[in-house]
Amino acid sequence: MANAPEIIAEIDNYLDKYALKKSTLTPKDLIDYIEEKWYQANDEKYEIHQASIFIGRMINEYIKLNDYNNMKRWLDMMNLHPLSQKHPDYINNYYNGECCLECGNEEKALEYFHLCHKENPEYIFTRAPFCFEFFNKHLENPKELPDTEQDDNDYIDYNTIILKDWQLFFNEKEETIEYVILDDDSDEIEEHSVEHNNGIQYLQNNQTVILESILSDLLNKYPNLQEIYDYPQDEKEDFMPDISEIKDFADLLSPSTIYITSVFKDNNPYIGYMFSCSWDQEHGLGIMTYKNQVIEIGGADTAFSTWSAEEDLNKN
């Protein structure tokens, strides 16, 4: 059996490659790889926190395939991990039941739900509606359930902006991107001021110019970022390859959220852009701008931390 920490690190790296936009790996490739590597690792793997995440991933992959036997095999492995042993039995039994129900085994799901309910009669009714509604139908004395239809007041209406040129460049499925309005303290607010609307309108009318400006500045800084991340040669091509044109960023970036700040200049806001990026999937990429001028490039927090915008405003 191989050294577990090394194997877990290899699986983690493979998952990063699997998540890349340009990846051609299939769910079957993912399952086969983790199955093989998991078998190679010694039992120390059950002491590693990251391993519990991989177990959960495999459970979900087999649920998608409606493969109960393999799902249950990984579910049993989850119960060997110390993380599961820290939870009360009713939580573990609920989770097992939910997974079984999602995988189509109602009989086994009901068995776990009864165990959960016996120890904590209320817990299951605080969880997923499809689970407690299924379980309630099988009780000798069914509980009167509240209406589970979503209340209009609970509906979260995300602000979105249509940036067709961005969608085409990044080859995204959605043409809309979520945007967030930030107040003076960088907290999210609903109300749009005139200045905020000016920024949104400017972005819609100048989306191509803004994108070219962002990517041009990023292209200039990219060699320095390569030095900072210092990927080994055998991984560099996957995560941070050498590029010479801004079009090469299309496979490395995806826009995620736009932040319209309350730092204003000439009645227009500074705007931050957050991207997921291949070279830092954990922290992402953030860029602060004013109109089509790039102010700061950094981690994802650069998109919503307004210090760079305030600094730029004060020096002008």
C-alpha positions in Angstrom: 0.0 0.0 0.0 1.3 3.5 -0.9 1.7 6.5 1.3 -1.8 7.9 1.9 -0.9 11.7 2.0 0.9 11.4 -1.3 -2.1 9.6 -2.9 -4.6 12.1 -1.5 -2.4 15.0 -2.9 -2.5 13.2 -6.3 -6.3 12.9 -6.2 -6.6 16.6 -5.3 -4.4 17.5 -8.2 -6.4 15.3 -10.6 -9.6 17.0 -9.4 -8.1 20.4 -10.2 -7.3 19.2 -13.7 -10.8 17.7 -14.1 -12.3 21.1 -13.2 -10.4 23.0 -15.9 -12.5 24.6 -18.7 -10.4 22.9 -21.3 -10.4 19.5 -19.6 -11.6 16.6 -21.8 -11.8 14.2 -18.8 -15.1 12.5 -18.3 -17.0 11.5 -15.1 -16.0 7.9 -15.9 -12.3 9.0 -16.0 -12.8 10.7 -12.7 -14.4 7.7 -11.0 -11.9 5.2 -12.4 -8.9 7.3 -11.3 -10.2 7.8 -7.7 -11.2 4.2 -7.4 -7.7 3.1 -8.4 -5.8 5.6 -6.3 -8.0 5.0 -3.3 -7.2 1.3 -3.4 -3.5 2.1 -3.6 -3.5 4.3 -0.4 -3.1 2.7 3.0 -5.6 3.1 5.8 -4.0 6.4 6.9 -6.3 7.9 4.3 -9.1 7.7 6.8 -7.3 10.1 9.1 -6.9 12.8 6.4 -9.7 15.5 6.3 -9.4 16.0 2.5 -10.2 12.3 2.0 -13.7 12.8 3.5 -14.3 15.3 0.7 -13.2 12.8 -1.9 -15.5 10.1 -0.4 -18.4 12.6 -0.6 -17.5 13.3 -4.2 -17.6 9.6 -5.1 -20.9 9.1 -3.3 -22.4 12.0 -5.4 -20.9 10.6 -8.6 -22.5 7.2 -8.1 -25.8 8.9 -7.1 -25.8 10.6 -10.5 -25.4 7.2 -12.1 -28.1 5.8 -9.9 -25.6 3.1 -8.9 -26.8 2.1 -5.5 -24.2 -0.7 -4.8 -21.2 1.5 -5.5 -22.8 4.5 -3.7 -23.4 2.3 -0.6 -19.8 1.0 -0.7 -18.5 4.6 -0.5 -21.1 5.5 2.0 -19.8 2.7 4.3 -16.3 4.2 3.8 -17.5 7.6 4.9 -18.6 6.0 8.2 -15.0 4.9 8.7 -13.7 8.5 8.6 -13.3 10.2 12.0 -15.4 13.2 10.7 -18.5 11.0 10.6 -17.8 9.6 14.0 -17.9 13.1 15.5 -21.5 13.5 14.5 -24.4 12.1 16.5 -25.9 8.9 15.1 -29.1 10.6 14.0 -27.2 13.0 11.7 -25.2 10.1 10.1 -28.4 8.0 9.7 -30.2 11.0 8.1 -27.3 11.5 5.6 -27.3 7.8 4.8 -31.0 7.8 4.2 -30.9 10.9 2.0 -28.2 9.3 -0.2 -30.1 6.0 -0.4 -33.3 7.9 -1.4 -31.5 9.9 -4.0 -30.1 6.7 -5.4 -33.6 5.1 -5.6 -33.4 2.6 -2.7 -36.5 3.7 -0.8 -36.5 0.7 1.5 -33.0 1.3 2.8 -33.7 5.1 3.0 -36.7 4.4 5.2 -34.7 2.2 7.4 -32.1 4.9 8.0 -34.8 7.6 8.5 -36.5 5.6 11.1 -33.2 5.3 13.0 -32.7 9.0 12.8 -36.3 9.7 13.9 -36.1 7.3 16.8 -33.1 9.2 18.3 -34.2 12.7 17.3 -37.9 13.0 16.2 -37.6 16.5 14.9 -34.3 16.5 13.1 -35.5 15.0 9.8 -38.3 17.6 9.5 -35.6 20.3 9.5 -33.8 18.8 6.5 -34.6 18.4 2.8 -38.3 18.5 2.0 -38.1 15.5 -0.4 -36.8 13.4 2.5 -39.2 14.4 5.3 -42.2 14.3 2.9 -41.2 10.8 1.9 -40.7 9.7 5.5 -43.8 11.3 6.7 -46.0 9.3 4.3 -44.7 6.1 6.0 -45.4 7.1 9.6 -48.3 5.5 11.4 -49.3 8.9 12.5 -48.1 11.4 9.8 -47.1 14.8 11.0 -49.0 17.8 9.7 -46.4 19.5 7.5 -46.2 23.2 6.6 -46.6 24.3 3.0 -43.2 23.7 1.5 -43.8 25.9 -1.5 -41.3 28.7 -1.5 -42.7 31.9 0.0 -42.3 34.9 -2.3 -40.6 36.7 0.6 -37.9 34.0 0.7 -37.2 34.2 -3.0 -33.7 35.6 -3.6 -33.7 37.7 -6.8 -30.2 38.0 -7.9 -29.2 41.0 -10.0 -27.9 40.0 -13.4 -26.5 41.8 -16.4 -26.4 40.6 -20.0 -22.9 40.7 -21.4 -23.2 38.8 -24.7 -19.7 39.7 -25.9 -18.3 38.2 -22.7 -20.3 35.1 -23.1 -19.0 34.6 -26.6 -15.4 35.3 -25.6 -15.4 32.9 -22.7 -17.7 30.4 -24.3 -20.0 30.4 -21.3 -23.4 28.7 -21.3 -25.1 31.7 -19.7 -25.1 35.2 -21.2 -25.9 36.8 -17.9 -23.5 37.5 -15.0 -24.5 38.2 -11.4 -23.7 41.7 -10.1 -23.7 43.0 -6.5 -24.2 46.5 -5.3 -21.8 47.4 -2.4 -22.4 50.3 0.0 -19.7 52.5 1.6 -18.7 49.7 3.9 -18.5 47.1 1.1 -21.6 45.4 2.3 -24.2 44.2 -0.2 -27.3 46.4 -0.6 -30.4 46.2 -2.9 -30.9 49.8 -3.6 -29.4 51.2 -6.9 -28.3 54.8 -6.9 -28.1 56.9 -10.0 -24.3 56.4 -9.9 -24.7 52.7 -9.7 -27.0 52.7 -12.7 -24.5 54.8 -14.6 -21.9 52.2 -14.0 -24.1 49.3 -15.2 -25.1 51.3 -18.3 -21.5 52.1 -19.0 -20.5 48.4 -18.7 -23.3 47.3 -21.0 -22.4 49.9 -23.6 -18.6 49.3 -23.5 -18.4 45.6 -22.5 -15.9 44.7 -25.3 -13.6 47.7 -24.6 -13.6 46.9 -20.8 -12.9 43.2 -21.4 -10.0 44.0 -23.8 -8.6 46.5 -21.2 -8.8 43.9 -18.4 -7.2 41.1 -20.4 -4.5 43.4 -21.8 -3.4 44.4 -18.4 -3.6 40.8 -17.2 -1.5 39.7 -20.1 1.2 42.2 -19.1 1.2 41.0 -15.5 0.8 37.3 -16.4 4.6 36.4 -16.7 5.1 37.8 -13.2 2.1 35.8 -11.9 3.7 32.7 -13.5 6.9 33.3 -11.5 4.8 33.7 -8.3 2.8 30.5 -8.8 5.9 28.7 -10.1 4.1 25.6 -11.5 6.4 22.7 -12.2 6.9 22.1 -15.9 4.7 19.0 -16.0 1.8 20.9 -14.6 2.4 24.3 -16.2 0.7 23.5 -19.5 -2.5 22.5 -17.7 -2.8 25.3 -15.1 -0.7 28.2 -16.3 0.6 27.8 -19.8 2.6 30.4 -21.6 0.3 32.6 -23.7 0.9 35.5 -26.1 -2.5 36.9 -26.9 -5.5 37.9 -24.8 -7.7 35.3 -26.6 -5.7 32.6 -24.8 -7.3 33.6 -21.6 -10.7 32.2 -22.8 -9.7 28.7 -21.7 -8.2 29.9 -18.4 -10.8 32.2 -17.0 -14.6 32.4 -16.3 -16.3 35.6 -15.0 -18.3 34.9 -11.8 -19.4 38.1 -10.1 -19.3 41.8 -10.8 -19.2 44.3 -7.8 -20.6 47.8 -8.3 -19.0 49.8 -5.5 -20.1 53.0 -3.9 -16.8 54.7 -4.6 -17.7 57.3 -7.2 -15.8 59.5 -9.5 -17.6 61.9 -11.9 -20.9 60.2 -11.1 -19.6 56.7 -12.1 -18.6 53.9 -9.7 -15.5 51.9 -9.5 -16.4 48.3 -10.5 -14.7 45.1 -9.5 -14.7 41.8 -11.5 -14.2 38.4 -10.0 -13.1 35.5 -12.1 -12.4 31.8 -11.5 -9.0 31.0 -12.9 -7.1 27.8 -13.7 -4.0 28.7 -11.8 -5.7 29.5 -8.5 -9.0 27.6 -8.2 -9.2 28.3 -4.5 -8.7 32.1 -4.4 -9.6 33.1 -8.0 -8.8 36.4 -9.6 -10.1 39.8 -8.8 -9.7 43.1 -10.8 -10.8 46.6 -9.8 -11.5 49.1 -12.5 -12.8 52.6 -13.2 -14.7 52.6 -16.5 -12.2 50.9 -18.8 -9.1 51.6 -16.7 -7.6 48.8 -14.6 -6.8 49.9 -11.1 -5.6 46.7 -9.4 -5.2 43.0 -10.2 -5.0 40.5 -7.4 -6.9 37.7 -5.7 -10.7 37.4 -5.7 -11.0 39.9 -2.8 -9.6 42.6 -5.0 -13.0 42.7 -6.8 -14.9 43.7 -3.7 -12.3 45.3 -1.4 -12.5 49.0 -2.2 -9.2 50.1 -0.8 -7.6 50.3 -4.3 -10.6 52.3 -5.6 -10.4 54.7 -2.7 -6.6 55.1 -3.1 -7.0 55.8 -6.8 -9.8 58.3 -6.1 -7.8 60.2 -3.5 -4.7 60.5 -5.7 -6.7 62.1 -8.5 
